[in-house]
Amino acid sequence: MTSKFDEQNDDEKYRAPALSKGLDILELLASDAEGLSQVDIAKQLGRTTSEIFRMLMVLVQRGYVEQRTEDERYSLTTKMFEVAHRHPPIKRLTSIAGEAMQRLADQVNQSMHLSIIHSGRVLVIAQVDCPDNNVTSVRLGAHIPLYDTASGRVLAAWMDGEARDRLLAEAGYEPVDKYEAFTADLAQVRDAGFCESPSLTIAGVHNISAPVFDFSGHVVAAVTIPFIQRISGTSIISSRDCCTALVAMAKDISRQLGAGAR
């Protein structure tokens, strides 16, 4: 039987203060798109600026953090994103999905992106453009608030109750109106097999999103078309046809990942 004293001793035994500081800085910067000054970082982490300075210098030297010359704020580089893509499951997912997404983008003349959940937000891990001169795309590596996305609705709709509760806790329960609208949509999304709704961030864009599953049957990603209605050109395809093609492609990606094997 393990006592609280033993647990405390284990905590002390495995403490790595410098590593903890570095991880705290990375996690803080990951949640702030504008970047933070050294003073702001120290204040938010409850540390002194001298404690933070040495860690920042190491992170800058290793390429995980950069300092802007114009305002001396620190922000994350793309290195963490690049490192994550070396992880076999993500690498396999993007490898399989990438070619399929580009073929469909060329066919329906719409851009699309692939997203996963990361720290209660939607993370874009792949993005392809269509051949048209005018495109609507989402930046690769973008972290997007969960409640603003069709991708988030798709990813949450197929989670089990416990996983969904953890996701919502990470995302937070505010703004209340967005949280309530998000949770109210999930049953309908699951029944339909996809999410189709006006964009919550750009007027005139109609988001279409479908789930991707792995061999265990768990939802692992969402592939999304920020659909724009073209009124000229040689490739004008309806949102309904785009939706049908997107769902079929997502099912094929899932099949290649082993979905349905069990």
N, C-alpha and C positions, 0 to 999 in steps of 0.2 A: 504494500500500500504506500502510495506516494503522499508525503505531507506537503503543506504549503511551504515549509522551511526548505524541503528538498527542491521544490519548484523554483523558489527564489534563488537558491544556490545555483541551479541550472541556468537561470536567467543571467546571473552574474558571471558564470563560467563562460558563457557563449557571447558575451557582450563584445561588440566591435564598434566603439564610439565613432571612429573616423568614417567607417563604412556607413553607419547610420546617418551621419551628417550629410554625406554625399548623396545617399538615397533620398533623404528629406529634401535636399535642394532640387534634385531631378524631378521628384513628384510635385513639388511646388511650382516649378517652371512649366511643367507639363500642363498645369491647369490655368496658366495665364498667357494668353495669346500676345499681349503687348510687351512682355518682358518686364523684369524688375531690377531695380538698383540694388547694390550690395546692402545698403541700409534697409531697404524694404524687405529683402530676403531675411536678414538678421532679425528684424522686428517680428515678421510673421512666424519665424521658427523659434522665437524666444532665445536667440543666441546673440553673442557679441559679434561686432563686425570683424574683429580680428580672427575669431573662430571660423567665420564664413569665408574670409579672404583666402586662406590657404586651400580650402576645399575647392573654391571657385577656380583658383589657378590650376589645380590638378585637372579639373573637369574641362577647362579650356584647352589645356595642353593635350588631353586625350581626345579632344574633338567632339565631346558631348554637349558642350556649352560654348556660346560665342558672345562677345561683348560688342555692342554697336558703338561705333566711334562717335556718332552724332549726339547721343544722349547717355552713353556709358551704361545702358541697361543690359542685363544678361538675359539670354533666351536660349532655348534648346536648338541644337542643329538637327539635321535629319539622321544623325548617326544611330540613335536608338531605334529609329524606324528601320534603318538598313540592317542593324543587328537582328531585330525581330524577324526580318524576312529570311534570315539564314536558318531560322527554326524550321525543321522539316515539315510539320503540318501546314504552316503558312506558305512555305515555298511550294509545296505540292498543290495547295489550293489555288494560288495565283498562277502557277504554271498551267494547270488544267483549264482554269477559267479564262486566262488571258486571250488565247487564240479564239475560243468560242465567242467571247465578247466582241472581239474585233470583227469577226465574220458577221455577227448580227448587227453591229453598228454600221457596217458597210451596206448591209441588206436593207435595214429600215431607215437609214440616214438619220440616226439619233445617237448621241453620246450616251455612255453608261458607266457606272462605277460599281465596285465590289466593296462591301463594308463588313466589319466585324464589331463586336462590343469590346471596348477597352476602358476600364475604370469608369463605368457608368455613362460613357459617351459612345457615339458612333465614330469609328475610325475607318477612313477610306484607305484600303490597301491596294487597290488597282483601279485604273481609270483609262478608258479608251475614247477617242474622238471619232466621229463619223467623217466622211470625206467632204461634206459641205463646207462652204466658206463661213457660215454662221453656226456656231455651236454653243451649247450650254453645258458646262462641265463643272465638276467639283475637284478642287485641288487634291492631288495625291498626298496622303498623310494628314489630311484635315481631320481634326477632332470636332465633332458637331454635337450640340446638345441633343440628348435622346429624344425629347418630346417634340422637336422640330422636324423629325424625319419620318419618311415612309419606311426607310430601312430599319429604324428602331422598332417600329410597329411590327414589322415582319419578324425580326429577331425575337422580340418579346412574345409574340403570339404563339410560337411553338415551343417556348420554354416550359419546363414543369413549374409547378407553383412555387417551390422553394427557390429555384434559380431566378424566377421572375421577381420574387420578393427581394432577393439580394440586389438584383439590378436596380429596382426602383429605389431601394434604400441608398445605393451609391449615387443614383441620379438626383436624389432629393425629391421632396414632395411639393416644391414650388418652382415656378408660379402654379398656383392651385388650379387655375383654369386649364392650363396646358396639361398638367398631370391628369386631371379628370377626363379631358378629351382623349388623351392617349390611352388610358386604361379602358375607357368606354369603347374604343375602336377595336380592341384586340380580338374579341369573339367574332366580330364580323370579318376581320381579316383572315382569321383561321378558317372560317366557314367558306370564304371565297377562294382561298388558296393563294391569295396575293393581296397586295395593298395598292389601291388606286385612289389618289386624292390630289386636290390642288396643293401646290407647294405652300408651306407656311413661311417661306423666306423670300420668294421671288414671285411677283404677280405675273400671271400668264403662263407659268410653268405647271405642268401636270405630272406629278410623280407616279411612276409605276414600279413596283418592287416585288420581287419573288424570292422565296427562301431556297437555300442550298443546304443539303443534309449530308452528314458523314455516314460511315458504315454502321455506326451504332444507332442511327436514326435521329441523332441530335442535330438541331439547326446550328450551323457553324458560320453562315454568312448570308448576306442578302445582296442580290444584284438589282440595280435600280437604274431606270431610264428617267432622267428629268425631261419629259416629253415636251417639245415645242411644236405647235401646229404650223407647218410650212404652207405658204400660199402660192409659191411659185417654184419652178424647177422640175426636174424629170423624176424625182423620187418623193412623192407625197403619199405617205402611208398613215392610215388612221390610228388613233390611240388604241382602239380595240384590237387591230391586227398586231400592233406592237406588243400589246399585253399578251396575246396568244403566243407570239413568237418568244417573248421573254420567259414566260412560264415553261415553255417546252425546253428552252436552252438551260434554265436552272435545273430542271429535272434530269437533263442529260449530264450536266456537271455533277449532280448528286450521284447519278449512276456510276460515273467514273471514279468517284470518291468511295464507292462501295455501298451506297445506300440501297437498301432492299436485299442485301446479301444475307442478312439474318432472318 
